[in-house]
Amino acid sequence: MRKLVHPAALFPPAGGVTAALRQQHASAGHEELDSQGLVSPEDLRLPGLSSLIQESWRRSAQLRANPDNPEAPLAMDREELEEYRRQHPLAAIMPVIHKLLVLPSHDSGMLVAVGDEVGRLLWVEGDAALQRRAEGMMFVPGADWSEATVGTSAPGTALALGRGIQISGAEHFKRSVHPWSCTAVPFHDPDSGALLGVVDITGTESAVAPHTLSLVEATVAAAQAHLRVERLQLAAASQSAPSRRRNSGPKTAGGPGANSLYRNSLQLLGRDQALLSIDGRTVALSARHSEILALLSTHPAGLNAEELCALLYPGDASTMTLRAEMVRLRKVLQQLNPGAVPQSRPYRLPLDLVPDAGQVLDCLQRGAHRIALEIYRGAVLPRSEAPGIVQLRDRVSALMREALLTDGSAESLLKYAALPEAKDDVDVRSAALKLLAPRSPKRAAVVADLERLDRELSA
């Protein structure tokens, strides 16, 4: 019987390399790993692999991802997963994902996965037989498929790069994933642009067919439009019946509660006055209220009056001063959402509030510095002198800078160098210059910056 050959193996892509040759190069790369073990990323030689795969493998080696570990770790148990995804904004897009990707996947022998912004899979649906096979490598809801944990894979690497990608067979860092191929596209909030998660198709060679990436990108665009419509309908319903906002809100048929259409967030990075967003309503806070909510959001267990005072005021301050400030803050939050008013004894937020500084720290701890840099807009409340804020600001800024100097690409380093806090950072520019190609047009600007800084330091 004549063996059927996948069309992608016959016709080379735009880069001129056939799929079969890509697999040969990837297999040779794994032999290099076998011969040297978990080598230093700088020593890892990967001739023939695309620059995207090479950089991802080097990040994987830097993060000590183990290519021989057959399973991804479980990050959430079933009960925690159910509650988390019920409240997640991506729950609202699942009807679109189901219609456009999941239903067709039953006939095409593929899996559809939707994960959060740090690479934890929330839903994995599609071909039943394929789902059972995927369980062997823990490609299941609740598992962590970030690049920092499993190495190169479409969901984790798409999040790390911030764009749609395709990973085929042996290009995966983890060997248990070599029988699989996948395409993934990040999902951004249609209103704020914030990274919310990733949509992935996993299967055999057809999962990386040329049209698959376009299909997933189109599905993500449709899902973003759907989420925006859901929010507009919620806003209209809230105006006609304000009392309903104090409850869970209207529910779509078989869908999530309306309160899950948004991520309650606190934007602290690169601004002196925080932006607080709850259930889709956003207000700018005073500098002091920004500090209080920043501290409470990073201490979910709560702080007593003395602890909060010590973190809030540079000198000695009476708890009476704090109580007066809390009264004013409660009035602001009461108008925004009564359910957001802080509790006392200890002072504690009654709802989950995601600070962007916390997202950056979470990404850096997972080794996802590219995602962290996408979120990072500058220092935490740069003018604040509150001791707790100064400590948080120094920690986030130092870890961000260290991660980029250790593992950042030239592009990431130059993006960071454009931030106010790095305008005089010689080390960052020197590191970027070492990574830039000899004929890169960006080199001249970096050299000019370094010469300027040298003159200023000499003066």
SULQUI-V896872 format. One record per run of one state. SS is the DSSP state (a for helix, b for strand, c for the rest). FROM is the first residue (numbers start at 1). TO is the last residue. If there is no record, write none. Layout:
# SULQUI-V896872
SS|FROM|TO  SS|FROM|TO
This chain:
# SULQUI-V896872
c|1|6  a|7|10  c|11|18  a|19|36  c|37|40  a|41|43  c|44|50  a|51|62  c|63|73  b|74|74  c|75|77  a|78|87  c|88|88  a|89|108  c|109|110  b|111|116  c|117|119  b|120|126  c|127|127  a|128|137  c|138|142  b|143|144  c|145|146  a|147|150  c|151|153  a|154|161  c|162|164  b|165|168  a|169|171  c|172|174  a|175|177  c|178|180  b|181|188  c|189|194  b|195|203  c|204|204  a|205|208  c|209|209  a|210|240  c|241|241  a|242|246  c|247|250  b|251|251  c|252|256  b|257|257  a|258|260  c|261|264  b|265|267  c|268|268  b|269|269  c|270|274  b|275|278  c|279|280  b|281|284  c|285|286  a|287|297  c|298|302  b|303|303  c|304|304  a|305|312  c|313|318  a|319|336  c|337|337  a|338|340  c|341|342  b|343|343  c|344|346  b|347|348  c|349|353  b|354|355  a|356|365  c|366|368  a|369|375  c|376|379  b|380|380  c|381|386  a|387|407  c|408|409  a|410|417  c|418|419  a|420|422  c|423|425  a|426|435  c|436|442  a|443|458  c|459|459
